[in-house]
Amino acid sequence: STPQAKPSKKKKGLAQDTEKPFTIYDDIKQKLIAAGMPPEQIAFIHDADTDQKKKALFSKVNAGQVRVIIGSTAKMGAGTNIQKRLIALHELDCPWRPRDLIQRKGRIERRGNDNKKVHVFRYVTEGTFDAYLWVRHTVAQINRLAQTKPAVPSAVA
């Protein structure tokens, strides 16, 4: 199901709030629709709750009928072969595990994508734990690269 915020508690005697709880997925979809994107071109991965529905959704994404697909790393991980037309990946949070960064980018940077150049956008709010995680992951990657020995050709006598 779509991640949802907990509804705020109302004091007794006040009118009940009949609005749906806020979800980032619905908010993004509504903003895309307001900007002119047809609703049928936006999909949530969690709505494809069977293998058959996933296969149909993935076909629509690869055919360009669905232009935006929204989902979590867990739901859109291994087995998500939708790379044919992907042009941009938007990351709204920082995963706990660095390997999840590789998994996310693996959805778009792979053989079979018709786009030779793709874009990865990361959204971070300063001063948050996500900002700290991004820095931590970046430093860890730099340290790994610094420890890698470059390939040096050996001299042959």
C-alpha positions in Angstrom: 0.0 0.0 0.0 1.0 3.6 -0.4 3.1 5.0 2.5 0.8 7.3 4.5 1.2 9.8 7.3 -0.8 9.2 10.4 -3.9 11.3 10.6 -3.7 14.1 13.2 -5.7 13.7 16.3 -8.6 16.1 16.6 -9.9 17.4 19.9 -13.3 16.3 21.1 -16.2 18.4 19.8 -14.4 19.7 16.7 -15.5 18.7 13.2 -13.9 15.5 12.0 -11.4 15.8 9.2 -12.7 13.9 6.2 -9.6 14.4 4.0 -7.5 11.5 3.0 -4.2 11.2 4.9 -1.2 12.8 3.0 0.9 10.4 0.9 3.9 11.6 -1.1 2.8 9.3 -3.9 -0.6 10.9 -4.3 1.0 14.3 -3.9 3.4 13.7 -6.7 0.7 12.3 -8.9 -1.6 15.3 -8.4 1.2 17.7 -9.2 2.1 15.9 -12.4 -1.6 15.9 -13.4 -1.9 19.6 -12.6 1.2 20.2 -14.8 -0.7 18.5 -17.7 0.3 14.8 -17.6 -2.6 12.5 -18.3 -3.4 10.4 -15.1 -3.2 7.1 -17.1 0.5 7.8 -17.8 1.3 7.7 -14.0 1.5 4.4 -12.1 2.3 3.2 -8.7 4.2 -0.1 -8.5 2.2 -1.2 -5.5 -1.0 -1.3 -7.5 0.5 -4.2 -9.5 0.0 -6.7 -6.7 0.3 -9.9 -8.8 2.9 -11.2 -11.2 0.4 -10.8 -14.1 -0.3 -7.1 -13.2 3.4 -6.4 -12.9 4.1 -7.9 -16.3 1.3 -5.8 -17.8 2.6 -2.6 -16.1 6.2 -3.3 -17.1 5.0 -3.7 -20.7 3.2 -0.4 -20.6 6.3 1.4 -19.2 8.6 -0.2 -21.8 6.1 0.8 -24.6 5.9 4.4 -23.3 2.2 4.2 -22.4 3.2 4.8 -18.7 5.7 7.6 -18.5 6.1 7.8 -14.7 6.3 4.9 -12.3 6.5 5.5 -8.6 7.7 2.9 -6.1 10.0 1.9 -3.3 13.4 0.3 -3.7 12.1 -3.0 -2.4 9.1 -3.1 -4.8 11.1 -2.0 -7.8 14.3 -4.1 -7.2 15.5 -7.3 -8.8 13.2 -8.4 -11.7 12.0 -5.0 -12.5 12.9 -4.8 -16.2 11.5 -1.5 -17.3 14.6 0.1 -18.7 13.7 0.5 -22.4 12.7 4.1 -22.3 13.8 5.4 -18.9 15.4 8.8 -19.0 15.4 9.9 -15.3 15.5 8.5 -11.8 14.3 10.7 -9.0 15.4 9.6 -5.5 13.4 11.1 -2.7 15.2 9.5 0.2 18.6 7.9 0.9 18.6 4.2 1.5 20.2 2.8 4.6 22.3 0.3 2.6 24.8 1.5 -0.1 23.9 -1.6 -2.2 20.4 -0.2 -2.6 21.9 2.8 -4.4 23.4 0.3 -6.9 20.0 -1.5 -7.2 18.2 1.8 -7.9 20.6 2.9 -10.5 20.5 -0.6 -12.0 16.9 0.1 -13.0 18.0 2.8 -15.4 21.7 2.4 -16.3 21.6 -0.9 -18.1 21.7 -2.6 -21.4 18.4 -2.4 -23.3 17.8 1.3 -22.5 17.2 3.2 -25.7 18.5 6.4 -24.1 22.3 6.6 -24.2 22.3 9.4 -21.5 20.2 9.2 -18.4 19.8 11.4 -15.4 19.7 10.7 -11.6 18.2 13.4 -9.4 18.5 13.2 -5.6 16.4 15.4 -3.4 17.8 16.2 0.1 16.6 18.5 2.9 19.6 20.1 4.6 20.1 19.2 8.2 18.2 15.9 8.0 19.3 12.4 8.6 19.0 11.7 4.9 21.6 14.4 4.3 23.9 12.7 6.7 23.4 9.4 5.0 24.2 10.8 1.6 27.4 12.3 2.9 28.2 9.0 4.6 27.6 7.0 1.4 29.7 9.4 -0.7 32.6 9.3 1.7 32.5 5.5 1.8 32.5 5.4 -2.0 35.5 7.8 -2.1 37.4 5.6 0.4 36.7 2.5 -1.7 38.0 4.2 -4.8 41.1 5.4 -3.0 41.9 1.9 -1.9 41.6 0.5 -5.4 45.0 -0.1 -7.0 45.2 1.2 -10.5 46.1 -1.3 -13.2 49.7 -0.7 -14.1 51.2 -2.5 -17.1 54.2 -4.6 -16.2 57.5 -4.3 -18.0 58.5 -7.2 -20.1 62.2 -7.8 -20.6 
